[in-house]
Amino acid sequence: MIELDGSTGEGGGQILRSSLTLSMITGQPFRIRNIRANRAKPGLMRQHLMAVRAAAAVCGADVTHAELGSTGLTFNPRCIKGGVYEFDIGTAGSATLVLQTLIPALLHADVPSVVKVGGGTHNPKAPPAHFIEHAYVRMLEAMGAQVDFELKRFGFHPNGGGEVCAAIWPCARLRQLHLPERGVLREARAEAFVAAIPLSVAQRELACIGKALHWRDDQLSSHPLSNDQGPGNAVLIVLESEHATEVFSSVGEKRRRAEDVAGDAVLEARRYLVSGAAVGEHLGDQLMLPLALAGGGSYTVDHVSQHAITNAQVIAQFLPVHVTFEAGGRYSLCTIAARAR
C-alpha cells in the first residue's frame, strides 16, 4: 500500500488524480490523507469525487471514504476494462480533469473505450477542452497512442452543463519522446467564445490580443454560442509549431474587464514565445506522466511550477523513474529516466 500525503508540495487535486491514474495502470493500491489540504476548501469536491468514482468504475477498484468533503481515502484497483463509460459531475467542475485521469489508464485496456464526461469544459485553473484536443492529444499521438477527442457542448462556471467525449484505443507501449525545441511556428491564432453575453466582449478580447501580439485580423476569430450554453466566455491563443501545439486560455468572470481576461492569455503566450522552449508550463506538467509510462523522455519547458515538482514526486512513488529539472537560460530541461537499481 503506497502512502501519500495530499498536503505535500502544491497540495492540490493533481496529487489525487495522478495517483488514481498510476494506481490503475500499475495495480498498486494507495492510501492518501490530507486531500487538497492547501486549498481554501480542503477535501473532495464533486469533480475530484467523480474522478475517484470514474477510476473505480474503469478498474473495478475497492474504495473507502469516497464522499464529498473527505480528506482521506484508500483505492485498491483491479483490472482495467475498456468499454463505454458516461459520467456527469453535476456541477461546473472540470470535465477535462476527470477525462485526463482516465485516458492514460484506458490506453492499457483490453478493448477500445469511449468516455463521455459532463461538467465544466472551460474553467479557471483547469485545462480547457481545446487544450486537450490540440495540445495534449497531439503529444499522445506522437508517442504512438490513438485518441479521438470531441467537445460536444461548452460548459462554463457556474452552470456547467458541458460535455466532452474521447475514444481511446489500446496502446501496448508508449514511445519515448524527446522535445528539445518546438520547431518552426506554423500557425498562430486567437479565438474567443461567448454564450449569452454580448459578442462585443469577444471582439474586445481579440482586439487586445491582436494589438499585444501584432497579429492580423485573419488570425482573430469570434464565436457566438447558443444562449443555452451560457452565460460564459473563454479566449484561447493557439500556437501550432513543428513539434508541439500550445493552447493558452483565460476564462471570463463577472465584473472582470474583457481586456484583463485577454491579458492573462497574452502573458502566458508571450512567456512561451520568448523562452524558446518546446512546451509551456501546463503542457509540460501533463507530459510528465505519459513519458514516465514510456520509460523516459525529455522536453524543454518555459516554467517549472511547484505543481510540476509535486507531480514528479507522486510519479516516482508508483514508477521506477526519476524526474529532474535543469534550469537553463530562458527555459528548463525536464528529463524522465529509469531509476538506478
N, C-alpha and C positions, 0 to 999 in steps of 0.2 A: 504494500500500500504506500503510494507516494504521498508525502505530507506537504501541503502547500499553505503558505501564509498570504492571504489576499491583500494584506497591508504593505507587502514588500514593494519597494521602489515606487512606481507610478500609482499602484494601489487601486486600479480601476477594473472594469469588466473584462479587459483583454486577458488578464490572468486566467479567469474562468474559461473564456472561450477557447483560448489556445490549449488549455488543459483538457477540455472536452474533446477537441479535435484529436489531440495526440493520444488520449486515452482510448478513443475508439479505434485508432489505427494500430496502436501497439498492444492493445489488450491489457494494459496496466491500469488497475484501479487507483483512484486517488481520493484523498480527503482534503478539503480546503476549509479554512477558517478565516474570519475577518474579511469576508467577501466585500469588495468595494469600500474598504474601510476609509479611504481617503476622499470619498465623495460626500457632498452635502447630505445626501440621503443614502446611508450605507445599506448593504444587503441587496437581495434580489429584487429588481424592478421587473415589470412584465416582460420586457424584451430579453432580459437575462434568464428569467424563468422559462420563457419559451425556447431559448437556446438549449437549456438543460433538457426540457421535455422532448424537443425535436431530436437531440442527440440520443436520448434514451430510446426513442421510437426507432431510430435507424439501426441501433446495435443491440436492442433488447436489454438495455442495462437495468440493473437494480440501483435505485437511487433513494437516499434518505434525506429528509428535511428540505425537499424541493417545494418551497412555498414562498409566497410574497413576503419580502422583508427578511427572509432567512439570511443569516450571516455565515452559515456553515452548512456543508453537505458532503455526502460521500457518493461516489459514482463508480459502479462496478460493471464494466462493459462485457458484452458477449460478442457475437459475430455480426459484422456489418452486413446488412441486407439491402440490396438495391430494390428499386420499385418506384411506385408513385406515392408521393407524400404531399400533404397540404397542411399548412399551419397558419394560424391567424393570431397575431399578438393581441388584437382587440383594442390597441391604442395607437398613437403615432410613434411608438418605439421603433427602432431601426430594423426594418425587414432585411436590409442588406447584411447587417452584422450576424443575424441568425443564419442567413444563407451561407455566409462565409465560414461559419462554424462547420457546416455540413459538407461543402464542396470537396475539400481535400480528402475527407473520410470516404465519400462516395466514389472517389476515384479508385478506392480499394474494394469496392463492392463486387458481387458475383455477376450482376447483370446491370444494364443501364438504368438510370434513375431520372425521374422528373420531380422537381421540388417547387412548389408554389408557397410563397410566404406573403401574408398580408400584414400591413402596418405602415410605417413611415418609409418613404423612399428617398427623401431629401431632408436630412436632419442636420442641425448643428452638431459638430464633433462626431460625425459618423460618415463613412464613405457613401456618396450619393450613388444612385443606380448607374449613372453614366460612368462613374469611376470603375465600377465592377465590369461593365460592358466593354469599355475601351482600354483601360489600363491593366486591371488585374487579370482578366481573361486572356488578353494578348500574351502576358507573361507565362501563364499556364500552358497556352498553346505552344509557345516557344520551347517549353520543357517536355512537349510530347502529349499533353492532355488534350481531350476534346470536350469542350464545354460550350453550350449554346445558351446565351442569356437573353432574356426579353423583359423589358419594362412594360407591363401591361396597363398600369394605371398609376398616376402620380399620387403620392400621399404626403401631405405637409402637416407640421405641428400647428394646432393641437388636435385636428380631426382625424389624421391618419387616413385609413381607407385605401391606401395604395396597394399595389401587388407587383411582385417580381417573380420571375419563373426561370429556372435553369434546368437544362437537360445535361446530364453528366454521364459520360461513357467510362467504363473501367479502364484503368491505365496501370499495367503491371509494374512499371517503374518510371518515375520521372527522370528526365535527363538533367544533368547539371548545367548550370548557366553561368556564364562569366560576362559581365557588362562593365567594362572599364570606361565606356563612353556611350553617349546616346546616338551619335552619328549625325548625319545631315538632317536638319529640320525640313520636313516635307509639307506640313500643313499646320497653320495656326488659325484658330477661330474662337469666337466667343458666342455663347448662346444664352439667352435669358428667357425664362419661362414664368408666366403669370396665370393664375387662376382666380377668378372672382375679385381681382383688383385691377386698376387701370393699366392699360398697355403702356402708358407713358412712364410707368415705373421701370419696365424693362428697357425702354428706349433711353432713359436717363442712365441706367446702369451701363448699357452698351456704349453710350457716348463717353462715359468716364473711362471705360476700358480702351476704347479707340484712341482717345487723347493720350492716355498714360503710356500705351504701348506703341503708338504711332501706326495703328492699323488702318487699313482701308475699310470703306463701308461694306464691301462684299465679304469681309471677314466677320461681320457682325450680323446676327440674326435674332429676331424676337419671335416667341412662340406663345400666342394666347391659347390657353387650355380651356376646356369646358368648365363652367362655373361649379359644377358638382364635384370637381376635383380640388376645390379650394375652400377657403382662401389660402393662397400661398404664392411664394416666389422663390426662384433659385436662379443663380447665374453661374455659368461654367466657362472656364478657359481651357481649351483643349489644344495640346501641343503634341503633334504626331511626328516623331523622329524616326530615323532609320532602324533603331534597335529598341525603342520604347515609346509608349504613348503616355503622356501625363494629363491628368484632369485636375484642375484646381477649382474649387467651388466655394460659394458663400450663399447662405440662406437668409431671405428677408424675414424681418421680425417687426412687430408692431412698434411704431414710434421710432423706427430706425431709417435714416435717410438712404435713398437708393444709392447715392454716391459712396456712402460708408460701406454698404453691402458689397458693391463692386470693388471698392478699395481693398478689402480683405483678400479677395481673389487675386487682385493685381500684385499685392505684396508677395504672396506665395509664388506666383508665376515669375516675378522678377528675380526673386532669390534663386529660383531654379535655373533660370536662363543665364544669370551672371555666373553661377557656380561652375557650369560646365559638367556637372555630374550627370550620370546616366539616368538616375531616378530622383524623385523628390522624397521628402520625409515620410509621407504616408505610404507610398508605394514600396519604399524600402522596407518599412515595417512589415507590410503584408507579404513581401517576397521571402522573408526570412524562413518562415515555416515550410513552404514547399521546397526550398533549397535544402533545408535540413533533412527533409524526407528523401531528397535525391542523393543525399550523402555528401553534398558540398556545393560550393559555388561562390561567386563574389560579385559585387557591384559597387559603384561609387554612388554616394548619396549626398544631397546638399546639406542635410542637417540630421544629426543623430539625437533623438529625443530621449528623455527618461522612459517614455513609453516603449521605445525600441529596446533599450537596455534591459528593461524588465521582461519583455517578451523573450529576449535571448536567454535570460536566466531560467524561465519556465521551460523553454525548448530543451535546454541542456539537462533538465531533470528527467525527461522522457526518452531522449535520443542520445546516442554516443557521439555527439558532435560538440564542437567548441566554436563560439561566435566571437570574433574580435572586431574592434573598430579602430582604425588607424587614421588619425587626423592628418589631412594634407593642407594645402594652401586654402583653397576655396571650398573644398569638399572633404568627405571622409571615405575611406575604403572599408566596406564591410566584407569579411571573409568568413565563410562557414566551412569547416573542415572536420574530418573524423578525429575524434579524441584519441590521444595516445593511450594505449592499453598498459 
